[in-house]
Amino acid sequence: MKRNGETKRRRNVGEESEHGGDPAMWEDLDRNFRQVQSVLDRNRSLIQQVNDNHQSRMADNMSKNVALIQELNGNISKVVSMYSDLNTNFSSAFHGGKNGRDGGGNTGTRAN
């Protein structure tokens, strides 16, 4: 039965954005999720390149994996940071009354 309540709550949040709510907050969240998805898509590509290089067993390709894995590792840290910022902004919007914005109108997320 709890799931029905959760579904209703999710639906109500979506309805709030359509019927008033804070459209700017939803736009910020959407933009931030798109940024996260972009990094995740890049990670998928990097992982495929690493796998291809590994399967080739060529020394040159294997050495390229070092840089690819370093980039992947950095991107993972970036995604963790972006999700942390999303959590803070979302929580602030619903519990802090600030709509996830600081005094300057910025969402506080990093432009990575």
C-alpha positions in Angstrom: 0.0 0.0 0.0 2.9 2.3 0.6 3.8 2.3 -3.1 0.5 3.9 -4.0 1.2 6.7 -1.6 4.7 7.1 -3.1 3.2 7.1 -6.6 0.7 9.8 -5.5 3.4 11.9 -3.9 5.5 11.7 -7.1 2.5 12.6 -9.2 1.7 15.5 -6.9 5.2 16.9 -7.2 5.0 16.7 -11.0 1.6 18.4 -10.9 2.9 21.2 -8.7 5.5 22.0 -11.4 2.7 22.1 -14.0 0.3 24.1 -11.9 2.5 26.7 -10.2 5.3 25.2 -8.1 8.7 26.7 -8.9 9.4 26.1 -12.6 12.9 27.5 -12.3 13.8 24.9 -9.7 12.6 22.1 -12.0 14.5 23.6 -14.9 17.7 23.7 -12.8 17.2 20.1 -11.7 16.6 19.0 -15.3 19.7 20.9 -16.5 21.8 19.3 -13.8 20.5 15.8 -14.5 21.4 16.4 -18.2 24.9 17.4 -17.2 25.2 14.2 -15.1 23.9 12.1 -18.0 26.4 13.7 -20.3 29.3 12.6 -18.1 27.8 9.1 -17.7 27.5 8.8 -21.5 31.2 9.8 -21.8 32.0 7.2 -19.2 30.2 4.5 -21.2 32.3 5.5 -24.2 35.5 5.4 -22.2 34.7 2.0 -20.8 34.0 0.7 -24.3 37.4 2.1 -25.5 39.2 0.5 -22.6 37.6 -2.9 -23.3 38.4 -2.6 -27.0 42.0 -1.7 -26.2 42.3 -4.6 -23.7 40.9 -7.1 -26.2 43.3 -6.0 -28.9 46.2 -7.0 -26.6 48.4 -4.5 -28.5 51.0 -2.8 -26.3 50.2 0.7 -27.7 46.5 0.2 -27.0 47.1 -1.1 -23.5 49.2 1.9 -22.7 46.4 4.2 -23.9 44.2 2.6 -21.3 46.1 4.4 -18.5 44.9 7.8 -19.7 41.4 6.5 -20.4 41.1 5.0 -17.0 42.4 8.2 -15.4 39.8 10.2 -17.2 37.1 7.7 -16.2 38.2 7.9 -12.5 38.0 11.7 -12.7 34.6 11.6 -14.2 33.3 9.3 -11.5 34.5 11.8 -8.9 32.7 14.5 -10.9 29.5 12.6 -11.0 29.6 12.0 -7.2 30.1 15.7 -6.7 27.3 16.6 -9.1 24.8 14.2 -7.4 25.8 15.7 -4.0 25.0 19.2 -5.4 21.7 18.0 -6.8 20.8 16.5 -3.4 21.7 19.7 -1.6 19.7 21.8 -4.0 16.7 19.6 -4.0 16.7 19.3 -0.2 17.0 23.1 0.1 14.2 23.7 -2.3 11.8 21.5 -0.4 13.0 22.0 3.2 14.9 25.2 3.3 12.5 27.5 1.5 15.3 28.9 -0.7 14.4 27.0 -3.8 17.9 25.6 -4.0 19.4 29.0 -4.9 21.9 31.2 -3.2 21.6 34.9 -2.9 23.1 35.5 -6.3 20.5 33.4 -8.1 22.9 30.5 -8.8 22.0 26.9 -8.0 25.3 26.3 -6.3 26.3 23.5 -8.6 29.7 23.3 -10.1 30.1 23.9 -13.8 32.2 20.8 -14.5 
